[in-house]
């Protein structure tokens, strides 16, 4: 790969302005901070435009030069601190003429716009008119004639800030994950009171034209019914919904949850209101029913770890895109596709977004869902699969028995994965068996059949309800084989961390001796450490990141108003520095020490000196993260004592070991949905393999590709034979030899004001918005 470093990308002589426009979204401040610091890092002048386009039109103090310190302490703040306003004047030619004059006066020809499709469309129109506007300004003697040549082109890069996730071309917009956090917090709280009184709750969430929030929150909490504008229910839906609610109550369920997008409609484009649903349930079923409208709660609060990381990555990418742009480069949006940054032509995305609305207006609902993108369609398919049980008579009869178990340490989201596996397995006609306490329970015979209703309400539960142990199977192969014979187990789904990976390798090796292990086996990665080879992400890591980020916010806040203070914080992860590094990026750390990037006393000294210099300015708090196994000798205590001594007279120190709080708590929306979807896909693979390997009245699978790990790789979910992952694994330190997130570390250092080289060979290239083929849709996953 051709590597390009910052040394070749100078912003000297350039002026970049950043503005937030339209509705606010959590994470916008993280994006503003990243644009400012990256812009200053490459030598450009950076300006804030306060109050969006209104500030650009009004000029004056609304356009201010930004400094490094001016974006301190804003990473964890919700909304947008530079303000956002809808501006009618900018929609007129005269308004845009004023805006152009204000920008030229300050030499600004690079705009970074954070907003929705309306804000970005306005920016593109402004760009197209730029030359004409400058010509008019010259005629009016408002600018010198040589300014036309000097500021000949306006360059625009957009970032999508919208809680609705309604912009085509990007998997996640800034603010969506935080809005889901707010919704799920409310739903989890409501479920406890609903259970007490056997109530039905109808919840209205935002999404006037897009049902993403409603759909994903329904998937994340296991709602009984969901109504979204892209896929209105069939005529006669009222009776079907009431039958479903009644059946669930008959099955010992004490509550019902119905989630409605504010733009929900029926097939005749008539609005479906929460009040209508409440009255319907009361009239038909007589259930005690309540309505809760979440409203602007969804926009508020601190941004989640995901949104901070997304916004920081996008902000840096936006500056890179502006540095590389030419007069002929179309306006682009920086976006996330799977786990990768991409750049897409702005107007292609806007046109696709408008096509969705057009399809909905013309009642082409199936097409509207497809146009929303792979993530949306995947969510809808999975919800339908898990929420609506087919009658026994309609289920295929496979006569296969599939066992599911958790192995390793608990991780939030494991229960969502088990629920998904059980329900998809039953839908495919299999008999599902739950194994308690991992392989320890397996050899002891703690195996029982698990039914559809047994996993109701599991998505929001933390830890592992099945029970999980680190025990490996090698010492108990005889007894495990005996249990597989006894229960006639035809396939295994193992949900867990590095121990689960080792377990599958051991079972694969044992196939030569025991035919019982010649069955399809698949592993789904679930560990807070995110150290499983073959997957960029693991179930549980996002919840742990949020625990770290929230705690760091509180710890930093504890020093507000006191003297200057540095906090040394130890995170989990074994030898894997994922939690420390990505948590450091989300919390705004000044330094992060990990095993993968060796450090010595000189590095520690340089970090202390760097922090001392920063503390002499207006910055009052410092944050240093250390992965638990980063170094045998430079322990958390050692680093704390070193910083305390060297910083004496400038700052004082405190230390915290976060410990098992990183493993606990309710799973985040991301982990619930990632666990649900990856596990559903694993079960579908098992069904396919069972059919392929069934011969002469029995299942016999002894090829490498019948023992796989299902992992997320860049843009897709991929099944990989575990034996092929051996070469990619450092078994001594229990980590993959190559880890994608190490590329984020220079980004964290830049945002903490360190001089460093940043490899941009992996940064986004301009791509085109394409409608994905069905095979790609099935192969890919995103939240």
C-alpha positions in Angstrom: 0.0 0.0 0.0 1.3 3.4 -0.9 1.6 5.3 2.4 0.9 9.0 2.5 1.7 10.9 5.7 0.8 14.3 6.9 4.1 15.7 5.9 2.7 15.7 2.3 -0.7 17.2 3.3 -0.1 20.8 4.4 -3.0 23.1 5.2 -0.7 26.2 5.4 -2.4 29.2 3.9 -5.9 27.5 4.0 -8.8 28.7 6.0 -11.5 26.1 7.1 -14.8 27.1 8.7 -17.0 24.6 10.5 -20.8 25.0 11.2 -23.6 22.9 12.5 -27.0 23.4 10.9 -30.6 22.1 11.1 -31.6 19.9 14.1 -28.9 19.2 16.7 -27.5 15.8 17.4 -25.3 14.3 20.2 -21.8 14.0 18.9 -21.8 17.2 16.8 -19.4 18.7 19.4 -17.0 15.8 19.0 -17.0 16.4 15.2 -16.4 20.2 15.6 -13.5 19.4 18.1 -11.9 17.0 15.6 -12.2 19.4 12.7 -10.7 22.3 14.7 -7.8 20.3 16.1 -7.0 18.5 12.9 -7.2 21.8 10.9 -4.8 23.5 13.3 -2.6 20.4 13.3 -2.0 20.6 9.5 -1.4 24.4 9.7 -4.7 25.8 8.5 -6.7 28.6 10.1 -10.0 27.3 11.5 -13.1 29.3 12.2 -16.3 28.6 14.0 -19.5 29.8 12.3 -22.0 30.2 15.2 -25.8 29.7 14.7 -25.4 27.8 11.4 -26.2 29.5 8.1 -27.8 32.4 10.0 -24.4 33.2 11.5 -22.8 32.9 8.0 -25.3 35.4 6.6 -25.1 37.8 9.6 -21.3 37.7 9.9 -19.6 39.8 12.6 -18.9 38.0 15.8 -20.7 34.9 14.5 -17.6 34.0 12.6 -14.7 33.6 15.0 -11.3 32.1 14.7 -10.9 28.9 16.8 -8.0 27.9 19.0 -6.9 24.6 20.4 -8.2 25.4 23.9 -11.6 26.7 22.6 -12.7 23.1 21.9 -11.5 21.7 25.3 -14.1 20.0 27.5 -16.8 19.8 24.7 -16.3 16.1 23.7 -18.8 14.9 26.3 -21.4 17.7 25.9 -24.6 17.0 24.0 -26.2 19.2 21.3 -23.9 21.7 19.6 -22.0 24.4 21.5 -21.6 26.6 18.4 -25.3 26.7 18.0 -27.6 25.7 15.1 -30.5 27.6 13.5 -32.7 27.2 10.5 -32.2 30.1 8.2 -34.8 31.3 5.7 -32.5 34.1 4.5 -29.8 31.7 3.2 -32.4 30.2 0.9 -32.5 33.5 -1.0 -29.9 34.7 -3.4 -29.4 37.9 -1.4 -28.7 35.8 1.8 -26.1 33.7 0.0 -24.5 36.8 -1.4 -24.1 38.2 2.2 -22.7 34.8 3.3 -20.1 34.8 0.4 -19.0 38.3 1.3 -18.5 37.3 5.0 -16.4 34.3 4.0 -14.2 36.1 1.5 -13.4 38.9 4.0 -11.8 36.2 6.2 -10.3 34.2 3.3 -12.5 31.1 4.0 -12.8 28.8 1.0 -13.2 25.5 2.8 -16.5 24.7 4.5 -17.2 21.7 6.8 -21.0 21.4 7.2 -22.5 19.2 9.9 -26.2 18.7 9.4 -29.0 16.8 7.6 -29.8 16.6 3.9 -31.4 20.1 3.8 -28.3 21.7 5.2 -26.0 19.8 2.9 -28.1 20.5 -0.2 -28.0 24.2 0.7 -24.2 24.0 1.0 -23.9 22.4 -2.5 -26.1 25.1 -4.1 -23.8 27.8 -2.4 -20.8 26.1 -3.9 -22.3 26.0 -7.4 -23.2 29.7 -7.2 -19.8 30.7 -5.7 -18.2 32.2 -8.8 -21.3 34.1 -9.7 -21.6 35.4 -6.2 -18.0 36.7 -6.2 -18.7 38.4 -9.6 -21.6 40.2 -8.1 -19.5 41.3 -5.0 -16.9 42.7 -7.4 -19.5 44.7 -9.3 -20.8 46.1 -6.0 -17.3 47.1 -5.0 -17.5 45.0 -1.9 -14.4 42.9 -2.7 -11.3 43.6 -4.9 -11.3 42.1 -8.4 -8.2 40.0 -7.6 -10.2 38.2 -4.9 -12.2 36.4 -7.6 -9.0 34.6 -8.7 -7.6 34.1 -5.2 -10.8 32.6 -3.8 -12.0 31.1 -7.1 -13.5 27.8 -5.7 -15.4 26.9 -2.6 -14.7 23.4 -1.3 -17.4 21.6 0.8 -17.3 18.5 2.8 -20.3 17.4 4.8 -20.8 15.2 7.8 -24.3 13.9 8.5 -25.6 14.9 12.0 -29.1 13.5 12.4 -30.6 11.3 15.1 -33.1 9.8 12.6 -30.4 8.0 10.5 -32.3 9.1 7.5 -29.5 9.9 5.1 -28.7 7.3 2.4 -25.1 6.2 1.8 -24.1 6.1 5.4 -24.7 3.2 7.9 -24.9 5.5 10.9 -25.3 9.3 11.2 -23.8 11.3 14.1 -26.3 11.2 17.0 -28.3 8.0 16.1 -26.6 5.7 18.6 -27.0 8.3 21.4 -30.7 8.6 20.6 -31.0 4.9 20.7 -29.4 4.9 24.2 -32.0 7.4 25.4 -34.9 5.3 24.0 -33.5 2.1 25.4 -33.0 3.6 28.8 -36.6 4.7 28.8 -37.9 1.4 27.5 -35.9 -0.6 30.1 -37.3 1.6 32.9 -40.9 1.3 31.5 -40.6 -2.5 31.3 -40.2 -2.8 35.1 -43.3 -0.8 35.9 -45.3 -2.4 33.1 -44.4 -5.8 34.4 -45.6 -4.9 37.9 -49.0 -3.9 36.7 -49.4 -6.1 33.7 -49.7 -3.1 31.4 -49.4 -2.4 27.7 -47.2 0.6 26.8 -47.4 2.4 23.5 -44.2 4.4 22.9 -43.7 7.1 20.3 -40.2 7.8 19.1 -38.9 10.3 16.6 -38.7 9.7 12.9 -41.1 11.7 10.9 -40.0 10.3 7.6 -37.7 7.4 8.7 -38.5 4.5 11.0 -34.9 3.6 11.9 -35.1 4.6 15.6 -38.4 2.8 16.0 -37.2 -0.4 14.2 -33.8 -0.7 16.0 -35.2 0.1 19.4 -37.9 -2.6 18.8 -35.2 -5.0 17.9 -33.2 -4.0 20.9 -36.0 -4.5 23.5 -37.9 -7.3 21.8 -41.1 -5.2 21.3 -44.3 -7.0 20.5 -45.2 -4.7 17.6 -43.5 -1.8 15.6 -45.0 0.7 13.2 -42.7 2.5 10.7 -43.4 4.8 7.7 -41.3 2.7 5.2 -43.3 -0.5 5.7 -46.9 0.3 6.7 -48.8 -2.7 8.0 -51.2 -4.7 5.7 -54.9 -3.9 5.8 -56.5 -5.6 8.8 -53.3 -5.2 10.9 -55.4 -4.1 13.9 -56.8 -7.6 14.4 -53.4 -9.3 13.9 -51.8 -7.0 16.4 -54.4 -7.6 19.1 -54.1 -11.4 18.5 -50.3 -11.2 18.9 -50.7 -9.2 22.2 -53.3 -11.6 23.5 -51.2 -14.6 22.6 -48.1 -13.1 24.3 -50.1 -12.5 27.5 -51.5 -16.1 27.3 -47.9 -17.3 27.2 -47.2 -15.9 30.7 -45.9 -12.5 29.5 -46.9 -9.8 31.9 -46.4 -6.8 29.6 -46.6 -5.6 26.0 -44.5 -3.0 24.3 -45.6 -1.3 21.0 -43.2 1.1 19.4 -44.5 3.7 16.9 -42.4 6.1 14.8 -44.0 9.6 14.8 -44.4 9.3 11.0 -46.1 5.9 11.0 -48.8 5.5 8.4 -51.1 2.8 7.1 -51.3 1.6 3.4 -53.6 4.5 2.6 -51.0 7.1 3.9 -53.2 7.8 6.9 -51.3 8.6 10.1 -51.3 6.0 12.8 -51.3 7.8 16.2 -50.4 6.4 19.6 -53.8 7.4 20.9 -55.5 5.4 18.1 -53.4 2.3 19.1 -54.2 2.8 22.8 -57.9 3.1 22.2 -57.8 0.0 19.9 -56.0 -2.2 22.6 -58.4 -1.0 25.4 -61.5 -1.6 23.2 -60.5 -5.0 21.7 -58.6 -6.6 24.7 -59.4 -4.5 27.7 -55.7 -4.3 28.7 -54.6 -1.5 31.0 -52.7 0.7 28.4 -50.5 3.8 28.7 -48.9 6.1 26.1 -45.4 7.6 26.4 -44.1 10.1 23.9 -40.4 10.5 24.2 -40.0 13.7 22.3 -36.8 15.8 22.6 -35.4 13.5 25.3 -34.0 11.6 22.3 -31.9 14.6 21.2 -30.5 15.4 24.6 -27.9 14.0 27.0 -24.3 13.2 26.5 -23.1 11.4 23.3 -22.4 7.7 23.5 -18.9 6.3 23.0 -19.9 5.2 19.5 -21.0 8.7 18.5 -17.9 10.3 19.9 -15.6 7.9 18.0 -17.7 8.2 14.8 -17.7 12.0 15.0 -14.0 12.2 15.8 -13.1 9.9 12.9 -15.4 11.8 10.5 -14.0 15.2 11.6 -10.5 14.1 10.8 -11.6 12.5 7.5 -13.4 15.8 6.6 -10.2 17.8 7.0 -8.2 15.3 4.9 -10.9 15.5 2.2 -10.7 19.3 2.2 -6.9 19.2 1.9 -7.0 16.8 -1.0 -9.9 18.5 -2.9 -9.4 20.3 -6.2 -11.6 22.7 -8.2 -13.2 19.7 -10.0 -13.8 17.6 -6.9 -17.6 17.3 -6.3 -18.9 18.2 -2.8 -18.7 15.0 -0.7 -19.9 13.6 2.6 -17.6 11.6 4.8 -19.4 8.5 6.0 -19.2 5.2 7.7 -19.7 2.0 5.8 -19.4 -1.1 7.9 -16.2 -0.3 9.9 -14.6 1.9 7.3 -14.5 5.6 6.4 -15.7 6.4 2.9 -16.3 9.6 0.9 -19.5 9.8 -1.2 -20.6 12.5 -3.6 -23.0 14.7 -1.6 -25.7 15.1 -4.3 -25.8 11.3 -5.1 -26.6 10.7 -1.4 -29.2 13.5 -1.3 -30.9 12.2 -4.5 -31.1 8.7 -3.1 -32.5 10.1 0.2 -35.2 11.9 -1.8 -36.0 8.8 -3.8 -36.9 7.0 -0.6 -39.5 9.6 0.2 -40.8 9.5 -3.3 -41.2 5.7 -3.2 -43.1 6.0 0.1 -45.4 8.7 -1.4 -46.1 6.5 -4.4 -46.7 3.5 -2.1 -43.7 1.5 -3.4 -42.9 0.4 0.1 -40.7 -2.6 -0.6 -38.5 -0.4 -2.8 -38.4 2.3 -0.1 -37.0 -0.3 2.4 -34.3 -1.4 -0.2 -33.4 2.3 -0.9 -32.8 2.9 2.8 -29.8 0.6 2.6 -28.5 -2.8 3.7 -28.5 -2.0 7.4 -32.2 -1.0 7.4 -33.3 -4.0 5.4 -31.3 -6.3 7.5 -32.9 -4.9 10.7 -36.4 -5.3 9.3 -35.8 -8.9 8.2 -34.3 -9.8 11.6 -37.1 -8.2 13.6 -39.8 -10.1 11.6 -37.9 -13.3 12.1 -37.7 -12.9 15.9 -40.9 -11.1 16.8 -43.5 -13.1 15.0 -43.6 -16.8 15.7 -45.1 -19.0 13.0 -47.7 -21.6 14.0 -46.3 -25.1 14.6 -48.1 -26.3 11.4 -46.1 -23.8 9.3 -42.7 -24.6 10.7 -40.4 -26.9 8.7 -39.6 -30.2 10.4 -35.8 -30.7 10.3 -35.4 -33.2 13.1 -32.0 -31.7 14.0 -30.9 -30.8 17.5 -28.8 -27.7 18.0 -27.0 -26.8 21.2 -26.1 -23.3 22.2 -23.6 -22.3 25.0 -21.6 -19.4 26.4 -17.9 -19.8 26.9 -15.4 -17.5 28.7 -16.1 -14.4 30.7 -19.6 -12.8 30.6 -20.2 -10.0 28.1 -23.2 -7.8 27.8 -25.2 -8.8 24.7 -24.6 -12.6 25.1 -28.3 -13.1 26.1 -29.5 -11.2 23.1 -27.4 -13.5 21.0 -28.8 -16.6 22.7 -32.4 -15.4 22.3 -31.8 -14.8 18.6 -30.2 -18.2 18.0 -33.0 -20.0 19.9 -35.8 -18.3 18.0 -34.2 -18.5 14.6 -33.4 -22.2 15.2 -37.0 -22.9 16.1 -38.2 -21.0 13.1 -35.9 -23.2 10.9 -37.6 -26.3 12.5 -34.7 -27.4 14.8 -35.0 -28.5 18.4 -32.8 -26.1 20.4 -30.9 -27.1 23.5 -29.3 -24.7 26.1 -26.1 -25.8 27.8 -25.5 -24.2 31.2 -22.0 -23.1 32.4 -20.2 -23.6 29.2 -18.2 -26.8 28.6 -18.2 -27.5 32.3 -21.9 -27.8 32.3 -21.7 -29.7 29.0 -19.6 -32.6 30.4 -21.7 -32.6 33.6 -24.9 -33.0 31.5 -26.5 -29.6 32.3 -28.3 -29.6 29.0 -32.1 -29.0 28.5 -34.4 -28.1 25.6 -35.1 -24.4 25.4 -38.4 -23.0 23.9 -39.4 -19.8 22.1 -41.0 -18.3 25.3 -38.1 -19.2 27.5 -35.9 -16.5 26.0 -38.6 -13.7 26.2 -37.2 -10.5 27.7 -33.5 -11.7 27.4 -32.3 -8.9 25.1 -32.0 -6.2 27.8 -30.3 -8.5 30.4 -26.6 -8.1 31.1 -24.2 -10.9 31.9 -25.0 -14.5 30.8 -28.3 -16.1 31.9 -27.1 -19.5 30.6 -24.1 -19.2 32.8 -20.6 -19.2 31.4 -17.2 -20.7 32.5 -13.7 -20.5 31.1 -13.3 -24.3 31.2 -11.9 -25.7 27.9 -13.2 -29.1 26.5 -9.8 -30.9 26.0 -9.8 -32.6 29.4 -13.4 -33.7 29.2 -13.7 -34.8 25.6 -15.0 -38.3 26.4 -17.8 -37.0 28.7 -18.8 -34.2 26.2 -18.9 -36.8 23.3 -21.1 -39.0 25.5 -23.5 -36.0 26.2 -23.7 -35.2 22.5 -24.6 -38.9 21.8 -27.1 -38.9 24.6 -28.9 -35.7 23.4 -28.2 -36.4 19.7 -26.6 -33.0 19.2 -26.2 -32.3 15.5 -24.6 -28.8 15.6 -23.0 -26.4 18.1 -23.3 -22.6 18.4 -20.6 -21.3 20.8 -21.0 -17.6 22.0 -17.9 -16.4 23.7 -14.4 -14.9 23.7 -10.9 -16.2 23.2 -11.7 -19.4 25.2 -14.5 -20.1 22.7 -12.0 -19.9 19.9 -9.6 -22.2 21.7 -12.5 -24.6 22.4 -13.4 -24.9 18.7 -9.8 -25.6 17.8 -9.7 -28.4 20.4 -13.0 -29.9 19.2 -11.8 -29.8 15.6 -8.6 -31.7 16.6 -10.7 -34.3 18.5 -12.8 -35.1 15.4 -10.2 -37.8 14.4 -11.0 -39.7 17.7 -14.7 -38.8 18.2 -17.3 -38.9 15.4 -19.7 -36.9 17.7 -17.6 -33.8 17.0 -18.1 -34.2 13.2 -21.0 -31.8 13.2 -21.2 -28.1 12.0 -19.8 -25.8 14.7 -19.7 -22.0 14.7 -18.5 -19.4 17.1 -19.9 -15.9 17.6 -17.3 -13.5 19.3 -18.5 -12.1 22.6 -16.0 -10.5 24.9 -15.4 -7.0 26.4 -11.7 -7.3 25.4 -12.4 -7.5 21.7 -9.4 -9.8 21.3 -10.8 -12.6 19.1 -9.0 -13.2 15.8 -11.1 -13.0 12.7 -13.4 -10.2 13.9 -13.1 -6.4 14.1 -15.8 -6.3 16.8 -17.1 -8.5 19.6 -20.4 -8.5 21.4 -19.9 -6.7 24.7 -17.1 -4.3 23.7 -19.4 -1.4 23.0 -21.1 -1.7 26.4 -17.7 -1.8 28.1 -16.6 1.3 26.1 -19.6 3.2 27.3 -18.9 2.2 30.9 -15.3 3.5 30.5 -16.4 6.7 28.8 -19.1 7.5 31.3 -16.8 6.9 34.2 -14.0 9.0 32.7 -16.5 11.8 32.2 -17.5 11.7 35.9 -13.9 11.4 37.1 -12.9 14.5 35.0 -16.0 16.4 36.3 -15.0 15.7 39.9 -11.9 18.0 39.4 -13.9 20.9 37.9 -13.3 24.0 40.0 -10.4 22.5 41.9 -6.7 22.8 41.1 -5.2 21.2 38.1 -5.4 17.4 38.2 -4.4 14.4 36.2 -6.2 11.1 36.5 -4.5 7.7 35.8 -7.1 5.1 34.9 -6.6 1.3 34.4 -8.9 -0.6 32.0 -9.5 -4.3 31.3 -8.6 -6.1 28.2 -5.8 -8.6 29.1 -3.0 -7.9 26.6 -5.4 -6.3 24.1 -5.4 -2.5 24.2 -8.7 -2.0 22.4 -10.7 -0.8 25.4 -7.9 1.6 26.5 -7.2 3.0 23.1 -10.8 3.4 21.8 -12.0 4.4 25.3 -9.2 7.0 25.3 -10.4 8.4 22.0 -14.0 8.6 23.2 -13.0 10.2 26.6 -10.4 12.6 25.2 -7.4 11.0 26.9 -3.9 12.7 26.8 -2.0 9.4 26.7 -2.9 5.7 26.5 -0.4 2.9 27.4 -1.0 -0.5 25.7 1.0 -3.7 25.2 0.8 -3.6 21.4 2.7 -0.3 21.3 5.8 -0.8 23.5 6.8 2.3 25.6 9.8 3.1 27.8 10.8 5.6 30.4 11.6 8.2 27.7 8.0 8.0 26.4 6.7 8.4 29.9 8.9 11.4 30.5 7.8 13.0 27.2 4.1 12.4 28.1 4.6 14.0 31.5 6.4 17.0 30.0 3.7 17.4 27.4 0.9 17.3 30.0 2.9 19.8 32.2 3.0 22.3 29.2 -0.7 21.9 28.6 -1.6 22.4 32.2 0.2 25.7 32.2 -2.5 27.0 29.8 -6.3 27.1 30.5 -6.6 23.3 30.5 -7.2 22.0 34.1 -7.7 18.3 33.7 -5.7 15.5 32.2 -6.6 11.9 31.5 -4.2 9.0 31.1 -5.4 5.4 30.4 -3.4 2.3 31.0 -4.4 -1.2 29.8 -4.0 -3.7 32.7 -1.3 -5.8 31.0 0.5 -3.1 29.0 3.8 -3.6 30.8 5.0 -5.8 33.7 7.1 -3.1 35.3 5.4 0.2 34.4 2.4 -0.6 36.5 -0.5 1.7 37.2 1.0 2.5 40.6 4.4 3.3 39.0 2.8 5.6 36.4 0.7 7.3 39.1 3.8 7.9 41.3 5.9 9.1 38.3 3.3 11.7 37.2 2.7 12.8 40.8 6.4 13.4 41.3 7.2 15.0 37.9 4.0 17.2 37.9 4.6 18.5 41.4 3.8 22.2 41.6 1.8 22.1 38.3 -0.8 19.4 38.9 -1.6 16.6 41.3 -2.7 13.1 40.5 -5.4 10.5 41.3 -5.7 6.9 40.1 -8.7 4.6 39.5 -8.9 0.9 38.6 -12.2 0.5 36.7 -12.3 -3.3 37.2 -15.4 -5.4 36.6 -17.8 -2.5 36.2 -16.7 -2.8 32.5 -18.3 -6.2 32.3 -21.5 -5.4 34.0 -24.7 -3.4 33.3 -27.4 -3.7 30.7 -26.1 -4.1 27.1 -25.9 -1.1 24.9 -28.3 -0.8 21.9 -25.3 -1.6 19.6 -24.4 -4.8 21.5 -28.1 -5.9 21.6 -28.5 -5.5 17.9 -25.0 -6.8 16.9 -25.6 -9.9 19.0 -29.1 -10.4 17.6 -28.1 -10.1 14.0 -24.8 -12.0 14.1 -26.3 -14.9 16.0 -29.3 -15.1 13.6 -26.8 -15.3 10.7 -24.8 -18.0 12.5 -28.0 -20.1 12.9 -28.9 -19.7 9.3 -25.4 -21.0 8.4 -25.9 -24.0 10.7 -29.2 -24.8 9.0 -27.5 -24.7 5.6 -24.6 -26.9 6.8 -26.9 -29.4 8.4 -28.6 -30.0 5.1 -25.3 -30.2 3.2 -23.7 -32.7 5.6 -26.8 -35.0 6.2 -26.1 -38.3 4.5 -27.3 -41.9 5.2 -29.5 -40.8 8.0 -26.9 -38.9 10.0 -24.9 -35.6 10.0 -21.2 -36.0 9.3 -19.1 -32.9 8.9 -15.4 -33.2 9.0 -14.1 -30.5 6.7 -12.3 -27.3 7.8 -15.2 -25.1 6.6 -17.7 -26.9 8.9 -16.0 -25.4 12.0 -16.1 -21.6 11.6 -15.9 -18.3 13.4 -18.4 -15.7 12.2 -16.7 -12.2 12.4 -17.1 -8.7 11.2 -14.4 -7.9 8.7 -14.3 -4.3 7.5 -17.6 -4.1 5.6 -19.1 -7.6 5.9 -19.9 -10.6 8.2 -17.6 -13.4 7.1 -17.5 -17.1 8.1 -13.8 -18.2 8.5 -12.6 -21.7 9.3 -11.0 -21.5 12.8 -8.0 -23.5 11.7 -7.1 -20.8 9.1 -7.1 -18.2 11.9 -4.3 -19.9 13.8 -1.6 -18.1 11.7 -3.3 -14.7 12.6 -3.2 -15.3 16.3 -0.7 -14.6 19.1 -1.7 -17.5 21.4 0.7 -16.4 24.2 -0.9 -13.0 24.6 -4.3 -14.1 23.4 -4.6 -11.3 20.7 -4.8 -11.2 16.9 -1.4 -10.4 15.3 -3.0 -7.5 13.4 -5.6 -5.2 14.8 -7.5 -2.5 12.8 -8.0 -0.1 15.7 -4.3 0.6 16.0 -4.8 3.0 13.1 -6.9 5.1 15.4 -4.1 5.7 17.9 -2.3 8.5 15.9 -5.7 10.1 15.6 -6.1 10.1 19.4 -2.5 11.6 19.7 -3.2 14.3 17.2 -6.4 15.3 19.1 -4.3 15.4 22.3 -1.8 17.8 20.6 1.1 15.4 19.9 3.1 15.7 16.8 2.9 12.3 15.1 2.8 10.7 11.6 -0.7 9.6 10.5 -1.0 6.9 7.8 -3.8 8.1 5.5 -3.5 5.2 3.0 -6.6 3.7 4.6 -8.6 7.0 4.6 -11.8 7.2 2.5 -11.6 7.4 -1.3 -14.4 9.0 -3.2 -16.9 6.2 -4.1 -20.3 6.2 -5.7 -23.6 5.4 -4.0 -24.6 2.0 -5.4 -27.6 -0.1 -4.8 -26.2 -3.2 -3.2 -26.9 -6.6 -4.8 -28.9 -9.1 -2.7 -25.8 -11.2 -2.0 -24.0 -8.2 -0.6 -27.0 -7.3 1.5 -26.9 -10.8 3.1 -23.2 -10.7 3.5 -23.0 -7.4 5.3 -23.9 -6.1 8.7 -24.1 -2.8 10.4 -26.1 -1.5 13.3 
